[in-house]
Amino acid sequence: MRQTIFITVLGHFGAAFAALCMPPFYAHILKQNFSSQALIMAGWYFTLPTLAAAISNPLWGKLADRIGIRASLIRAHWGLCLSFIITGMARTPWEFAFGLTLQGLLGGTFAASNAFLASLLPSKRLTTFLSVMQGSARTALFAGPAIIGLFSDGQNLLHIFFYLAIFPGLAGLVLYFLPARAGVQPDSDSSDNSEVSNNTPSNSIQTGTLNASSLYRFQALFTIGTVLTYPYFVIDLAQRLAIPASLAGTLFGLPHALFLLLAWPLGRHVNFSNAQTALARFSALTCAGLLLQVLANNLPALITGRILMGVGMTGAYLAINTLAASTTRQASAGQHFGKLEGANKWGAVLAGILASGLATSMSYTAPIWLACALLAGLSIFIESKRL
């Protein structure tokens, strides 16, 4: 069991590292390998894998419940491996776009890994490992671009996709040869089993009125509220506060770094009985952090806002993970996590479209104001439903 869980988490980190390390270098790849006119498409290339994943993840999740969660996870790793190889072979901008689209269509390792863990673990331990998976993705988000950046001088970055294909390919191979495990292992504390059972229907929760469908909507709204602030963060700081890109990049990563520092201590205070309340209040704290950032006229105020946002995001994700574990039923775990990740991807796609429209028609701060409104509304709505 421990070996299987370790390989699952490590495999996800490898896949996340491979998928997240390259997007910041898409413009560089287009300039290196194709005509300069292709640079105008760089922004759309960020959206392609996310849009494809938003469409495919729920479908893969439904299939996983039929063919088996383990088989679905192996498929996701090998699908990502194949798509990386095809991307690395691109000779035109359209072939490059095709390869990126395949990464979204054939991948889905995050949802597949979560569903596989749900087939092995009871609710309490599943909540913990869902947070570990979040930390895995955020560690990859930091480490990946930094490491690839070391090879950006004198190296054709398009060819790095061939090397990146090794990570998901090897993960799928190791999972294939691991012995299959059947059934969910019981909690060590029987009281946890009485609180939330893995036989709990996927559209009900014992700790309030929240159901799985509402959780998907809340996931999408929270994603929109946070991702809205991503695309124009660096250029906004350069215009408003004259902050250089190097420092802005560090400030961008600050909330994500806080997740790695705070997930464990905060996670001890988020449980099945208070997860719904925690989601509302940490969403409000994220909103407060964004509000302070958009009003900031100096660096200390901006940093304080980023810290508040980081604490709020961490707590909200922990609450979402807890609610996801509470609404999981083993027989439909693939579909459940496929829909949850699909909601996350659709939220990211919509956020990118809204941010582009608002920034170009109004100002670089307009997406942040909309994000504040959405997160405040989400918090108020959840609190009202709870009461």
C-alpha positions in Angstrom: 0.0 0.0 0.0 2.7 2.5 1.0 4.7 1.7 -2.1 1.7 2.2 -4.4 0.8 5.5 -2.8 4.4 6.7 -3.0 4.6 5.8 -6.7 1.3 7.5 -7.3 2.3 10.8 -5.7 5.8 10.7 -7.3 4.4 9.9 -10.7 2.0 12.8 -10.4 4.9 15.1 -9.5 6.8 13.9 -12.5 3.8 14.5 -14.8 3.1 17.9 -13.2 6.7 18.9 -13.5 6.7 18.0 -17.2 3.4 19.8 -17.9 4.0 22.9 -15.9 7.6 23.7 -16.6 7.1 24.6 -20.3 4.2 27.1 -20.6 6.4 30.1 -19.6 8.7 29.3 -22.5 6.1 28.9 -25.3 6.9 32.4 -26.8 10.6 31.5 -26.7 9.9 28.1 -28.4 7.8 29.9 -31.1 10.6 32.4 -31.7 13.3 29.7 -31.9 11.5 27.3 -34.2 8.9 29.1 -36.2 8.4 32.5 -37.8 8.2 35.7 -35.7 4.6 36.1 -36.8 3.8 33.0 -34.7 4.5 34.9 -31.5 1.0 36.5 -31.7 -0.4 33.1 -31.0 1.6 32.6 -27.8 -1.3 33.6 -25.5 -3.7 31.1 -27.1 -1.2 28.3 -26.6 -1.6 28.7 -22.9 -5.3 28.0 -23.2 -5.2 25.0 -25.5 -4.2 22.3 -23.0 -6.5 23.6 -20.3 -9.5 23.8 -22.7 -8.9 20.3 -24.0 -8.5 19.0 -20.4 -11.8 20.8 -19.4 -13.6 18.9 -22.1 -11.9 15.5 -21.7 -11.4 15.1 -17.9 -15.1 14.3 -17.1 -15.2 11.9 -20.0 -12.1 10.1 -18.9 -13.4 10.0 -15.3 -16.6 8.3 -16.4 -14.6 5.8 -18.5 -12.3 5.1 -15.5 -15.2 3.8 -13.4 -15.8 1.2 -16.2 -12.3 0.1 -17.1 -10.8 0.5 -13.6 -9.1 3.4 -11.8 -5.6 1.9 -12.0 -5.9 1.3 -15.7 -7.2 4.9 -16.2 -4.2 6.3 -14.3 -1.7 4.3 -16.5 -3.6 5.5 -19.6 -3.3 9.1 -18.4 0.5 8.8 -17.9 1.1 7.1 -21.2 -1.2 9.5 -23.0 0.8 12.5 -21.6 4.0 10.7 -22.7 2.8 10.3 -26.2 1.6 13.9 -26.5 5.0 15.2 -25.3 6.7 13.2 -28.0 4.3 14.5 -30.7 4.8 18.1 -29.4 8.6 17.7 -29.6 8.3 16.6 -33.2 6.4 19.7 -34.2 7.7 21.5 -37.4 5.0 24.2 -37.7 3.0 26.3 -35.2 -0.1 24.3 -36.0 1.7 21.0 -35.2 2.9 22.6 -32.0 -0.7 23.6 -31.2 -1.9 20.1 -32.0 0.7 18.6 -29.6 -0.4 20.9 -26.8 -4.0 20.1 -27.4 -3.2 16.4 -27.1 -1.6 17.0 -23.7 -5.0 18.2 -22.5 -7.0 15.5 -24.3 -4.8 12.5 -23.4 -3.5 13.5 -20.0 -5.6 14.1 -16.9 -3.1 12.6 -14.4 -4.2 14.9 -11.6 -7.8 13.7 -11.6 -6.8 10.1 -12.3 -4.3 10.1 -9.5 -6.8 11.5 -7.0 -9.4 8.9 -8.1 -6.8 6.1 -7.7 -6.0 7.3 -4.2 -9.7 7.4 -3.4 -9.9 3.7 -4.4 -7.2 2.9 -1.8 -7.8 5.2 1.1 -10.7 6.0 3.5 -12.0 9.6 3.7 -9.8 11.0 6.4 -6.5 9.8 4.9 -7.8 10.7 1.4 -8.2 14.3 2.5 -4.6 14.4 3.6 -3.3 13.0 0.4 -5.4 15.3 -1.7 -3.5 18.1 0.0 -0.2 16.3 -0.7 -1.2 16.2 -4.4 -1.9 19.9 -4.3 1.5 20.5 -2.8 3.1 18.2 -5.5 1.6 20.4 -8.2 2.7 23.6 -6.6 6.3 22.3 -6.1 6.4 21.4 -9.7 5.1 24.8 -10.6 8.1 26.4 -8.9 10.8 23.9 -9.7 9.9 23.2 -13.3 10.3 26.7 -14.9 13.4 27.4 -12.8 15.2 24.3 -14.0 14.1 24.7 -17.6 15.3 28.3 -17.5 18.8 27.0 -16.9 18.7 25.4 -20.4 17.1 28.3 -22.2 20.4 29.7 -23.5 21.8 27.8 -26.5 19.3 24.9 -26.3 16.3 24.3 -28.5 13.6 24.0 -25.9 11.2 22.3 -28.2 13.5 19.2 -28.0 13.1 19.2 -24.2 9.6 17.7 -24.7 11.3 14.4 -25.6 13.1 14.3 -22.3 9.9 15.3 -20.4 8.1 12.4 -22.0 10.3 10.1 -19.8 8.6 11.2 -16.6 5.0 10.1 -17.3 6.1 7.2 -19.5 8.2 5.8 -16.6 5.4 6.4 -14.1 2.9 4.5 -16.1 5.3 1.6 -16.6 6.0 1.3 -12.8 2.3 1.5 -12.0 1.7 -1.2 -14.6 4.0 -3.7 -12.9 2.9 -2.9 -9.4 0.6 -5.4 -7.9 -3.1 -4.4 -8.0 -4.7 -3.5 -4.7 -8.4 -4.0 -4.0 -10.6 -2.3 -1.6 -10.3 0.7 0.7 -8.1 0.4 3.8 -10.0 1.2 7.0 -9.2 4.2 9.1 -7.1 3.5 12.2 -9.6 5.5 14.2 -13.0 3.9 14.0 -14.6 7.2 14.9 -13.5 8.6 11.6 -15.4 5.8 9.8 -18.5 6.6 11.7 -18.2 10.3 10.8 -17.8 9.9 7.0 -17.9 6.6 5.1 -16.7 5.8 1.6 -20.1 4.5 1.0 -21.5 8.0 1.3 -23.3 8.8 -1.9 -21.3 11.1 -4.2 -24.0 13.8 -4.2 -24.4 14.1 -0.4 -22.5 15.2 2.6 -23.1 14.8 6.2 -21.8 18.1 7.3 -24.2 20.6 5.8 -26.3 21.1 2.7 -23.5 21.1 0.2 -23.7 18.4 -2.5 -21.2 17.3 -5.1 -22.8 19.4 -7.9 -22.5 22.5 -5.7 -18.9 21.6 -4.9 -18.1 21.5 -8.7 -19.6 25.0 -9.1 -17.7 26.3 -6.1 -14.5 24.9 -7.4 -15.0 26.6 -10.7 -15.9 30.0 -9.1 -12.9 29.9 -6.8 -10.7 29.0 -9.7 -12.0 31.9 -11.7 -11.6 34.3 -8.8 -7.9 33.4 -8.4 -6.8 32.8 -12.0 -8.3 36.1 -13.1 -5.3 37.7 -11.4 -2.6 35.7 -13.1 -2.2 36.7 -16.7 -1.5 40.4 -16.2 0.1 40.3 -12.8 3.6 41.2 -13.9 2.7 43.9 -16.3 0.2 45.5 -13.8 3.0 45.8 -11.2 5.4 47.3 -13.7 2.8 49.9 -14.6 1.4 50.7 -11.2 4.4 50.3 -8.9 7.4 50.2 -11.3 8.3 46.8 -9.9 10.8 44.9 -12.2 9.8 41.6 -13.8 12.3 39.6 -11.7 10.7 40.8 -8.4 7.2 40.5 -9.8 7.8 36.9 -10.6 8.9 36.2 -7.0 5.8 38.0 -5.7 3.6 36.0 -8.1 4.9 32.7 -6.6 4.6 33.9 -3.0 1.0 32.6 -2.4 1.9 29.2 -3.9 5.0 29.0 -1.7 2.8 29.7 1.3 0.7 26.6 0.4 3.8 24.4 0.9 4.5 26.1 4.3 1.0 26.3 5.6 -0.9 23.2 4.3 0.1 21.0 7.2 -0.6 23.3 10.1 -3.8 24.7 8.6 -4.9 21.2 7.5 -5.1 20.2 11.2 -7.9 22.7 11.7 -10.0 21.9 8.6 -12.1 18.8 8.9 -15.4 17.2 7.8 -17.4 19.1 10.4 -16.2 22.6 9.4 -15.0 22.4 5.8 -18.0 24.3 4.4 -17.5 27.1 6.8 -13.7 27.1 6.1 -14.3 27.4 2.4 -16.5 30.5 2.9 -14.1 32.2 5.3 -10.9 31.4 3.5 -12.5 32.6 0.2 -13.3 35.9 2.1 -9.7 36.1 3.2 -8.5 35.5 -0.4 -10.8 38.4 -1.4 -9.3 40.6 1.3 -5.8 39.9 0.1 -6.7 40.7 -3.5 -8.5 43.9 -2.4 -5.3 45.0 -0.6 -3.2 44.3 -3.6 -5.4 46.3 -6.0 -5.4 49.3 -3.6 -1.7 49.0 -2.8 0.5 52.0 -3.6 3.7 50.6 -2.2 5.6 47.3 -2.0 4.9 46.5 1.7 1.2 46.7 1.2 1.4 44.6 -1.9 3.4 41.9 -0.1 0.9 41.9 2.8 -1.9 41.4 0.2 0.0 38.5 -1.4 0.5 36.9 2.0 -3.2 37.2 2.9 -4.1 35.8 -0.5 -1.7 32.8 0.1 -3.2 32.0 3.4 -6.7 32.3 2.0 -5.9 30.1 -1.1 -4.3 27.5 1.1 -7.2 27.2 3.5 -9.8 27.2 0.6 -8.0 24.4 -1.2 -7.8 22.4 2.0 -11.5 22.9 2.5 -12.3 21.8 -1.1 -10.1 18.7 -0.7 -12.0 17.8 2.5 -15.4 18.3 0.8 -14.1 16.3 -2.2 -13.2 13.4 0.1 -16.5 13.6 1.9 -18.5 13.4 -1.3 -16.5 10.6 -2.8 -18.1 7.2 -3.4 -15.6 4.5 -4.5 -17.7 3.1 -7.3 -17.8 6.5 -9.0 -14.5 8.1 -7.8 -13.2 8.5 -11.4 -16.3 10.4 -12.5 -16.3 12.5 -9.3 -12.7 13.7 -9.6 -13.0 14.0 -13.3 -15.9 16.4 -12.9 -14.1 18.3 -10.1 -10.9 18.8 -12.2 -13.1 19.6 -15.2 -14.7 22.4 -13.2 -11.3 23.6 -12.3 -10.1 23.6 -15.9 -13.3 25.3 -17.2 -12.8 28.0 -14.5 -9.3 28.6 -15.7 -10.3 28.9 -19.3 -13.1 31.3 -18.5 -10.8 33.3 -16.2 -8.3 33.7 -19.0 -10.9 34.9 -21.5 -12.4 37.4 -18.9 -9.0 38.7 -17.9 -8.0 39.3 -21.5 -11.2 41.1 -22.3 -11.2 43.3 -19.2 -7.5 44.1 -19.3 -7.6 45.2 -23.0 -10.9 47.1 -22.7 -10.5 48.7 -19.3 -7.3 48.3 -17.2 -4.9 45.7 -15.9 -6.6 46.0 -12.4 -10.1 45.3 -13.8 -9.7 41.5 -13.6 -8.7 41.9 -9.9 -11.8 43.8 -9.1 -13.9 41.2 -10.7 -12.1 38.5 -8.8 -12.8 40.3 -5.5 -16.5 40.5 -6.4 -16.7 36.8 -7.3 -14.9 35.6 -4.1 -16.9 37.8 -1.9 -20.1 36.5 -3.5 -18.9 32.9 -3.1 -18.2 33.4 0.6 -21.6 35.1 1.2 -23.5 32.5 -0.7 -21.8 29.5 1.1 -22.4 31.1 4.5 -26.1 31.8 3.7 -26.6 28.2 2.5 -24.9 26.9 5.7 -27.2 28.9 7.9 
